Amino acid sequence: SKQTLMEAAAAISEGKTNMANEILTRVVQVSNPVVCSEQRLIEYLSLALKSRVNSFENPSSMNELFSKEHDASTQLLFDVSPCFKLGFMAANLAILETTLDQPSSNKFHVVDFDIRQGGQYLNLLHALSARQNGKPAVVKITAVTDKEGDERLRYVDDVLGQEAKRVGVCLKFTVLVTHKPGDLSRDSLGCEPDEPLAVNFAFKLYRMPEESVSTENPRDELLQRLQVRSVRMVKAGIVMAMEMT
């Protein structure tokens, strides 16, 4: 019921994780998502709260949310909503202005933790092509994922590769499979000493546990690792950029 979920949420807020787990376990056992929309909502909310308590022990519900249907609906929203297109265009412009501010620089590296269909980088390739001034532009995109053999990323590679070839931009697309922030390193990311680096965290950071729900605090660990690796710019949202010094 609504009251039970409120009690579980209050227990999480007060740091009483054992009590919250007990309440949520009872809710999941009695809820039936097939019966009605209210029961379905109760189950989804209880799974979300369980993931909030400990995302490492309850990862499946998040993976289920990001299904092929979810990707398709997200792409449809991107296609029909101008605010999303303008947001990504502004983010791409921020990447170009931040990473290509040196006249001698004709390459940069983007690390993306949630690339989805990759459509946001089509405008980036076009903008980069228009700024080449006779000097070949080189862009590296590293897609970070926790899934082995993701067919979707192969599709993204094909689409971006074909578009880059058409507009005359040299693109190197790689996939990095990692299950925890501690696996990150300059070598694993394929970073070169002289290349500017941009990192896309759009839709990613808010799903990572921080100190209020996890003693391991993977969110701050990831931010710290990227900062100490001389990241020039981090996109924490669609159009929000933060300069690293």
Beta strands, then each sheet from edge to edge (+ up, - down):
strand 1: 107-112
strand 2: 138-145
strand 3: 170-177
strand 4: 197-200
strand 5: 233-235
strand 6: 241-243
sheet 1: 3+ 2+ 1+ 4+ 5+ 6-
end
